[in-house]
Amino acid sequence: MAEEQPQQEDEQEQHFEENDETIDNQSEVYSWPEIRSPDGSCFLTSSDDNTFRLFSLPDNESDYPNGSFSSDPDEDSYAANLVINEGESVYDYCWYPYMSASDTTSCVFATTTRDHPIHLWDSTTGELRCTYRAFDAMDEITAAFSVAFNPTGTKIFAGYNKTLRVFDVHRPGKDFKQHSTLQGSKEGQSGIISAIAFSPANSGMFATGSYDQTTAIYSEDNMELLYLLHGQEGGITHLQFSKDGNYLYTGARKVRLFLQSVDIWAYKKLWLYRSTEHTNQRISFDIEPIGRHLGTGGQDGLVHIYDLQTGQWASSFAAASDTVNGFSFHPFLPMAVTSSGHRRFGFPDDADDAEVVTTNSNENCASVWGFSYTSAAENMMSIDNGDSDPKLEDEKL
């Protein structure tokens, strides 16, 4: 599977990339853990210039500038609707789970950056709605490394070093509940809590990943540690539950493999390939709305699609000529978004013959892809009839 790549399908992409051809080590490298909004109306990017950019997906082709996309590969298909500068390196961000473009009060997302409190931003105006602050033993603001809303959208869970803090969304400021990830017997997670994910099955469970290479599963009600899972060979960078909440998928940095916990209750494991062995980047993955396929990027510029029922590779396509660090399916349309980029270094600025670093049109960019796959009803029917390989193919947008 990893040794031989299949022939690529025909695909046409829509680029959302910056026009700067010359970049340095603070260049606009796109990456994000969660791309599209919960209602599918837009997607959000985070880049290495400490800036968030929000792009709205047009409802139809007439909404695009001049009715069509730019034919120049070095130009954006259209500009960002919103640009927000955080000022420091972005650690994590997440959308409010009930975000809907038809209700502007729900159009918010939370961010956490170095040396800053958690910010809640308005995605329609770009205004800062409120902040959630945590302090260390020296009474100085300490930044969260990961953030996530609970399924009801009433609380923000934030990961720190060996600590989880829970903020009430309706009470901004410095009020929070603090929970240690280490138990009295030293059982638990001893490192930075780098990723948080909630089960979508209303089971009351959520998972946390740590740079100590462990994954923990807690009960939200009483913060009881239910399971502590080992097996990853690198620090956890991304977590996601299956649609039914029975499976947990974890991704780690600087490893060639990607762990799928097939059954939370029995803790069976299945390893899926992706190329991440030479990067510390957070490379995200996503499960399509039907819950049958998983897509993930990697350093090789490819997006790999896996069938989660069989655990087998299903398809792949070249999304960029550099690292594909973000991938997300649209919540109900046959579309997906990828982001790509990594840092490039030239000679020092004071060198007389300082090297100019340039990028191609399909590097350091976000791209929208169209897919052709069977409807949810057809897919479920094929599964019921024993078809182990429903079709999922690339399609021109």
Steps between C-alpha positions, in 0.01 A plus 500: 500500500772743597747371245288545187279798427203463264453702186346837577150591386407814309432784737466878478580714800404848612796678661490751782864596529706808572656687206843545664749284313790578733473383858724449801475299818200707610317429176133425462504128558142382516397251763197435714335217692144584407442662162136531412234659718232274653239627252734467202464863393867591539840375606770646719876491453785560741842587362852558622459879484277463810193585293158342457327528164137413444375405153130472424394228258277655231150356472527473123736588216346846452634595842860471380675812374413560134304174505809280470835421659824671413692324224829619648630228737690765699182689587239417761164376382360760737616692804444425867182645646663557836859537623587491872852539634571337835852639546652176624533139385167320478476182704144389430150620412150362463155603379194539722316169431165663417646768273253599226542784252128575537550582870780753541510457878620142447775593253798476734818299535746462786878534465802453720842652428834528673500725810133592449172397660234315303323736259145472370476669159197613302535341155272756332659823627845389615439654842624342821191386691668404828801331661550210739810532718700246698786591733803307616657485848668836436162657422597544137279413205572152367397397152303186418651256251165361383136609512164337427134577563295228664213363283241732657719806441473612861860439606850540361746227594863610485816291523810614691805326641363204700182701550153546354306821565129533429346843430132588496434659160252744653743615771812642334791605717707295740235269645574137418514151644840334505571128473836328518563233236714309750327290764626453856687186396662694214277320251392719213655742254820672606566726202341788313137436408530566129162388362141466622204330330143425612293199405217601263278219628383687813680243713649763732853391413789706373861420418824688558832442327836584651855550385591216738357270225188401693127548443253525788122463494297683764141532609393862456258494794748422778836515313565138591785336310343204318786376282866576446618382158860441394653399169585815307867557430481880493323785672126508427400790275141419396207292623161416355218264597307302243144612427354233729750575778631142516836564338773750570762610247826661605778663298851569624801700388826360360367149440427310179185343636163623608311321773139396475352363821245271339301427813523727803356235728730218386787733397583325177744689280541552129783697341450710186783651299572869462826688451579705812836368615703816437268775623376641828200654326151420614364306203125464527261241362123478470215251463240560230137565608381145430778371724635245251824666383786684665732744320844612615786703356874459546847620405482337157234745378242222467160460659429137587142374535436189710193280530429483873295182477776297346801704614626491142637780285226621260648789299753780495569816303773764482373809683822706507871485427588554868363377833122460515440592862123543503209302358129538568183369336199727447227408752242409233627580147744282297787741561816519706763761585875451530775727626869470428831657596815469703779734600776571252832652598743701286836647600509750790371848416842658549663277240608682185354233275189425704300228333149586382253227590212463257190282494289350225131573454403174675714560809402689816138503390150389589306310232139388460434160343186340360418129540250267344367235733174320559233666709466412866198280429677320213811458708310351792314270259828380350636433848185308598533294181855410588681732259831567670610776263252780426642740243676821595658678205640842417288722283538833328330779693 
